[in-house]
């Protein structure tokens, strides 16, 4: 009798097990840049209702216990020569490479953290329909290296909220990398692209036969 009861309990446990297991993580995918561009859903853009404050940043970062916000965590992650971290995550010293314009920077204050796909562009491309929590996750995304990048304030402000049909980095040699990271970010967050943007992406991709795109869908 005891054996029958134990078997029944075991069977019941197995029956509910799939309901209690966590969902599998989204797998990363790598594909050629030209093919990745074709994965972007094409749609018109609208900036109706856009407000930069709809994207809360910088928050407490990937590690809330380190005393650094997202901006400083990215600076620490991308430093070629690490800065000294003082009270309240004040950074001094260090050295960074701004790949947009191929410039060395030796002061954290001389850097901006660029959203690869600017907040306004993400709003135009689908983020307007997101929850506030998802917009915050996007604005502070450290789950992919391409999402946030430390670059000179000058190059970031030159870019502003423009897409690759309107702006590419001043250093021509990094265009393939830049466009690949732009496409990876849009695919990661299921953002759309307008026709002019897609045409510009295809044009650049044609000159980047060896460039690949790796992305993992955001949770």
C-alpha positions as CSV (number, residue, x, y, z in Angstrom):
1,X,0.0,0.0,0.0
2,X,2.9,2.4,0.9
3,X,4.5,1.7,-2.4
4,X,1.4,2.6,-4.3
5,X,1.1,5.9,-2.3
6,X,4.7,6.9,-3.0
7,X,4.4,6.2,-6.7
8,X,1.3,8.3,-6.7
9,X,3.1,11.2,-5.0
10,X,6.0,10.9,-7.5
11,X,3.7,11.0,-10.4
12,X,1.9,14.0,-9.1
13,X,5.2,15.8,-8.6
14,X,6.2,15.1,-12.2
15,X,2.9,16.4,-13.4
16,X,3.4,19.8,-11.9
17,X,7.1,20.1,-12.5
18,X,6.8,21.8,-15.9
19,X,4.6,24.5,-14.3
20,X,7.3,25.4,-11.7
21,X,10.4,25.4,-13.9
22,X,11.6,28.9,-15.0
23,X,11.2,29.8,-18.6
24,X,14.2,29.1,-20.8
25,X,16.4,32.1,-21.6
26,X,16.2,33.5,-25.1
27,X,19.1,32.1,-27.1
28,X,21.6,34.5,-28.8
29,X,21.7,34.4,-32.6
30,X,24.5,35.3,-35.0
31,X,23.9,36.1,-38.6
32,X,25.5,38.1,-41.4
33,X,24.8,41.9,-41.3
34,X,23.0,41.9,-44.6
35,X,20.6,39.2,-43.5
36,X,20.1,40.8,-40.1
37,X,18.9,44.0,-41.8
38,X,16.2,42.0,-43.5
39,X,14.9,40.8,-40.1
40,X,14.0,44.3,-39.1
41,X,10.2,44.9,-39.3
42,X,9.6,48.0,-41.5
43,X,7.1,50.6,-40.3
44,X,6.5,54.3,-40.3
45,X,7.8,56.3,-37.3
46,X,5.9,58.6,-35.0
47,X,7.3,60.8,-32.3
48,X,3.8,61.8,-31.0
49,X,3.9,62.1,-27.2
50,X,7.6,61.6,-26.8
51,X,9.1,62.7,-23.5
52,X,12.7,61.8,-22.6
53,X,11.5,61.5,-18.9
54,X,9.5,58.5,-20.0
55,X,12.8,56.6,-19.9
56,X,14.1,56.6,-16.3
57,X,17.9,56.7,-16.3
58,X,20.4,56.5,-14.9
59,X,19.1,54.0,-12.3
60,X,21.1,52.0,-9.7
61,X,22.6,49.9,-12.4
62,X,23.2,46.2,-12.9
63,X,24.7,45.9,-9.3
64,X,22.6,48.0,-6.9
65,X,25.1,47.3,-4.1
66,X,28.1,48.8,-5.7
67,X,27.0,52.4,-5.2
68,X,27.4,53.2,-8.9
69,X,24.6,54.2,-11.3
70,X,24.3,52.8,-14.8
71,X,26.5,55.6,-16.3
72,X,29.4,54.9,-14.0
73,X,29.1,51.1,-14.3
74,X,29.4,51.5,-18.1
75,X,32.4,53.7,-17.7
76,X,34.0,51.2,-15.4
77,X,33.2,48.4,-17.8
78,X,34.6,50.1,-20.9
79,X,37.7,51.7,-19.3
80,X,40.9,50.7,-21.1
81,X,42.8,51.9,-18.0
82,X,40.5,51.7,-14.9
83,X,39.8,54.9,-13.0
84,X,40.0,55.2,-9.2
85,X,36.6,54.8,-7.6
86,X,36.0,57.1,-4.7
87,X,33.1,57.8,-2.3
88,X,29.7,57.7,-4.0
89,X,31.4,56.1,-7.0
90,X,33.2,59.3,-8.0
91,X,35.7,58.4,-10.8
92,X,39.1,59.9,-11.2
93,X,41.8,59.1,-13.7
94,X,41.4,56.3,-16.1
95,X,41.4,56.2,-19.9
96,X,38.8,55.4,-22.5
97,X,38.7,54.9,-26.3
98,X,35.8,56.7,-28.1
99,X,35.4,54.5,-31.1
100,X,33.0,56.8,-33.0
101,X,35.7,59.4,-33.5
102,X,38.9,57.4,-32.6
103,X,39.8,59.6,-29.7
104,X,41.4,58.8,-26.3
105,X,39.7,60.3,-23.3
106,X,41.3,60.7,-19.9
107,X,38.5,62.1,-17.9
108,X,35.1,60.6,-17.2
109,X,33.5,64.0,-17.5
110,X,34.5,64.2,-21.1
111,X,32.4,61.1,-22.0
112,X,28.7,60.6,-22.7
113,X,27.0,57.2,-22.5
114,X,25.3,56.9,-25.8
115,X,22.2,54.8,-26.3
116,X,23.1,53.0,-29.5
117,X,19.5,53.5,-30.6
118,X,18.6,56.8,-29.1
119,X,15.7,57.1,-26.7
120,X,13.7,59.2,-29.1
121,X,14.4,56.8,-32.0
122,X,13.3,53.8,-29.8
123,X,10.0,55.7,-29.0
124,X,9.4,56.2,-32.7
125,X,10.1,52.5,-33.3
126,X,7.9,50.9,-30.8
127,X,8.9,51.9,-27.3
128,X,5.9,54.3,-27.1
129,X,3.7,51.2,-26.5
130,X,6.0,49.8,-23.7
131,X,5.4,50.0,-20.0
132,X,7.4,52.4,-17.9
133,X,9.3,49.5,-16.5
134,X,10.4,48.2,-19.9
135,X,11.5,51.7,-21.0
136,X,13.6,51.9,-17.9
137,X,15.1,48.5,-18.6
138,X,15.9,49.7,-22.2
139,X,17.5,53.0,-21.0
140,X,19.8,51.1,-18.6
141,X,20.4,48.0,-20.6
142,X,23.8,46.4,-19.7
143,X,22.7,43.0,-20.9
144,X,24.3,43.6,-24.3
145,X,27.6,45.3,-24.9
146,X,26.2,47.3,-27.9
147,X,23.3,48.9,-26.1
148,X,25.3,51.6,-24.2
149,X,28.6,52.9,-25.3
150,X,31.0,55.5,-23.8
151,X,32.0,58.0,-26.4
152,X,33.1,61.7,-26.5
153,X,30.4,64.1,-25.6
154,X,31.1,65.9,-28.9
155,X,30.4,62.8,-31.1
156,X,27.3,61.8,-29.1
157,X,25.8,65.2,-29.4
158,X,26.5,65.3,-33.1
159,X,24.6,62.1,-33.4
160,X,21.7,63.3,-31.2
161,X,18.6,61.2,-32.0
162,X,19.5,60.5,-35.7
163,X,19.4,57.1,-37.3
164,X,22.0,55.7,-39.8
165,X,20.1,57.3,-42.7
166,X,21.0,60.7,-41.1
167,X,24.2,60.1,-39.2
168,X,27.2,57.7,-39.1
169,X,30.3,58.0,-36.9
170,X,33.0,60.5,-38.3
171,X,35.5,57.6,-38.4
172,X,34.6,55.8,-41.6
173,X,36.5,52.7,-40.6
174,X,33.9,51.9,-37.9
175,X,30.8,52.2,-40.0
176,X,30.4,48.4,-40.3
177,X,30.7,47.9,-36.6
178,X,28.3,50.8,-35.8
179,X,25.6,49.6,-38.2
180,X,25.9,46.0,-36.9
181,X,25.5,47.3,-33.3
182,X,22.5,49.4,-34.3
183,X,20.8,46.5,-36.0
184,X,21.6,44.2,-33.0
185,X,20.0,46.6,-30.6
186,X,16.9,47.0,-32.7
187,X,16.5,43.2,-33.0
188,X,17.2,42.7,-29.3
189,X,14.3,45.0,-28.4
190,X,12.0,44.2,-31.3
191,X,12.1,47.7,-32.7
192,X,11.0,48.7,-36.2
193,X,12.9,50.7,-38.8
194,X,11.5,53.1,-41.4
195,X,12.2,52.8,-45.1
196,X,14.9,55.4,-45.3
197,X,16.7,53.8,-42.4
198,X,16.5,50.3,-43.9
199,X,17.8,51.6,-47.2
200,X,20.8,53.2,-45.5
201,X,21.5,50.0,-43.5
202,X,21.4,47.9,-46.7
203,X,23.8,50.3,-48.4
204,X,26.3,50.1,-45.6
205,X,25.9,46.4,-45.2
206,X,26.8,45.9,-48.8
207,X,30.3,47.2,-48.0
208,X,30.7,45.0,-45.0
209,X,30.7,41.4,-46.3
210,X,32.5,40.0,-43.3
211,X,30.4,41.7,-40.7
212,X,28.2,39.7,-38.4
213,X,25.4,40.6,-36.0
214,X,25.0,38.9,-32.7
215,X,21.9,39.6,-30.5
216,X,19.9,38.1,-27.7
217,X,16.3,39.2,-27.4
218,X,15.7,41.2,-24.2
219,X,13.6,39.5,-21.6
